[in-house]
Amino acid sequence: MLKPHPTVLRRLVEEYETLTAAPATASGSRIADLAYTLCVSTGTRDVGRALATARAWLGPEDGSGTAAAAAPAAV
């Protein structure tokens, strides 16, 4: 399985999370399409697992998960 490009994967995750946060304004078919695409892209049938996998593949966006960022700043 090939991983989708990070830009595409990030856009999928962000759009899915945005639509599911405001379901009253979202199209159910669009949410289903995004869920399906996330599942296919990550090779799983579970949307929650697909989101977790996608986030793991993307990693920390701002570098906050790195050892350098976790170290206290020198004063």
Residue frames as qw, qx, qy, qz and C-alpha x, y, z in Angstrom:
[[0.000, 0.890, 0.456, 0.000, 0.00, 0.00, 0.00],
 [0.397, 0.337, -0.013, 0.853, 1.26, 3.47, -0.86],
 [0.172, -0.590, -0.469, 0.634, 0.77, 6.26, 1.64],
 [0.267, 0.862, 0.358, 0.241, -1.10, 9.25, 0.26],
 [0.370, 0.464, -0.145, 0.792, 0.82, 12.51, -0.06],
 [0.283, -0.321, -0.600, 0.676, 0.91, 14.28, 3.34],
 [0.158, 0.081, -0.032, -0.984, -0.82, 17.36, 1.95],
 [0.530, -0.172, -0.590, -0.584, -3.72, 15.29, 0.64],
 [0.530, -0.296, -0.768, 0.203, -3.94, 13.25, 3.83],
 [0.153, -0.209, -0.423, 0.868, -3.87, 16.37, 6.03],
 [0.330, -0.021, -0.224, -0.917, -6.65, 17.95, 3.93],
 [0.571, -0.242, -0.723, -0.306, -8.77, 14.80, 4.28],
 [0.436, -0.306, -0.694, 0.484, -8.33, 14.66, 8.05],
 [0.026, -0.161, -0.221, 0.961, -9.01, 18.38, 8.51],
 [0.422, -0.096, -0.382, -0.817, -12.11, 18.37, 6.31],
 [0.563, -0.289, -0.768, -0.093, -13.49, 15.24, 8.01],
 [0.345, -0.308, -0.601, 0.652, -12.95, 16.72, 11.47],
 [0.117, 0.073, 0.007, -0.990, -14.48, 20.06, 10.43],
 [0.504, -0.165, -0.532, -0.660, -17.59, 18.42, 8.98],
 [0.584, -0.329, -0.739, 0.065, -18.12, 16.06, 11.90],
 [0.222, -0.173, -0.471, 0.836, -17.71, 18.93, 14.38],
 [0.339, 0.287, 0.128, -0.887, -20.67, 20.75, 12.81],
 [0.225, 0.166, 0.934, 0.222, -22.91, 17.94, 11.53],
 [0.310, 0.681, 0.518, -0.413, -25.96, 20.21, 11.20],
 [0.297, 0.796, -0.189, -0.492, -24.32, 22.07, 8.33],
 [0.130, -0.420, 0.832, 0.337, -22.55, 19.07, 6.83],
 [0.765, 0.223, -0.345, -0.496, -23.74, 16.79, 4.11],
 [0.821, -0.278, 0.475, -0.154, -24.01, 13.20, 5.31],
 [0.903, 0.403, 0.092, 0.121, -22.87, 11.93, 1.94],
 [0.334, 0.808, -0.375, 0.308, -19.75, 14.16, 2.06],
 [0.476, -0.606, 0.573, -0.279, -18.86, 12.83, 5.51],
 [0.926, 0.026, 0.371, -0.064, -19.36, 9.27, 4.26],
 [0.727, 0.651, -0.111, 0.187, -17.18, 9.97, 1.21],
 [0.046, 0.796, -0.506, 0.328, -14.40, 11.38, 3.39],
 [0.705, -0.403, 0.534, -0.235, -14.64, 8.46, 5.83],
 [0.940, 0.274, 0.200, 0.030, -14.43, 5.99, 2.95],
 [0.540, 0.754, -0.259, 0.269, -11.45, 7.80, 1.41],
 [0.255, -0.724, 0.560, -0.312, -9.64, 7.90, 4.76],
 [0.854, -0.187, 0.461, -0.152, -10.25, 4.18, 5.26],
 [0.873, 0.463, 0.068, 0.138, -9.03, 3.27, 1.79],
 [0.290, 0.844, -0.343, 0.291, -6.02, 5.58, 2.10],
 [0.281, -0.629, 0.641, -0.339, -4.91, 4.00, 5.36],
 [0.475, 0.167, -0.855, -0.125, -5.91, 0.40, 4.62],
 [0.047, 0.110, 0.843, -0.524, -8.46, -0.05, 7.39],
 [0.197, -0.502, -0.721, -0.436, -12.24, -0.37, 7.66],
 [0.375, -0.706, -0.503, 0.327, -12.60, 1.60, 10.89],
 [0.191, 0.870, 0.101, 0.442, -12.83, 5.40, 10.62],
 [0.507, -0.848, 0.154, -0.027, -11.37, 5.96, 14.09],
 [0.803, -0.255, 0.359, 0.402, -8.39, 3.77, 13.28],
 [0.576, 0.574, 0.284, 0.507, -8.02, 5.48, 9.89],
 [0.063, -0.956, 0.014, -0.288, -7.88, 8.90, 11.58],
 [0.665, -0.678, 0.284, 0.134, -5.35, 7.65, 14.14],
 [0.801, 0.071, 0.368, 0.466, -3.20, 6.14, 11.39],
 [0.387, 0.775, 0.197, 0.459, -3.39, 9.29, 9.30],
 [0.286, -0.939, 0.126, -0.145, -2.38, 11.44, 12.28],
 [0.776, -0.445, 0.348, 0.280, 0.53, 9.10, 13.05],
 [0.711, 0.353, 0.333, 0.509, 1.70, 9.28, 9.45],
 [0.172, 0.892, 0.109, 0.402, 1.47, 13.07, 9.48],
 [0.608, -0.086, -0.387, 0.688, 3.32, 13.44, 12.76],
 [0.197, -0.744, -0.334, 0.543, 3.43, 16.62, 14.80],
 [0.434, 0.801, 0.281, 0.303, 2.86, 19.57, 12.50],
 [0.034, -0.965, 0.146, -0.217, 4.77, 22.10, 14.55],
 [0.549, 0.426, -0.608, 0.383, 7.58, 19.84, 15.75],
 [0.472, -0.594, 0.327, -0.564, 6.24, 19.80, 19.31],
 [0.973, -0.180, 0.038, -0.136, 6.61, 16.04, 19.49],
 [0.707, 0.479, -0.389, 0.346, 10.35, 16.13, 18.92],
 [0.729, -0.368, -0.339, 0.468, 12.92, 15.73, 21.66],
 [0.339, 0.172, -0.044, 0.924, 14.32, 19.21, 20.96],
 [0.300, -0.524, -0.229, -0.764, 10.93, 20.81, 21.49],
 [0.742, -0.527, -0.406, -0.087, 10.33, 18.81, 24.65],
 [0.629, -0.093, -0.335, 0.696, 13.59, 19.99, 26.23],
 [0.184, -0.884, -0.296, 0.311, 13.32, 23.09, 28.40],
 [0.438, 0.811, -0.004, 0.387, 14.65, 26.25, 26.83],
 [0.638, -0.127, -0.260, 0.714, 18.00, 27.47, 28.07],
 [0.108, -0.963, -0.247, -0.002, 17.81, 30.82, 29.83]]
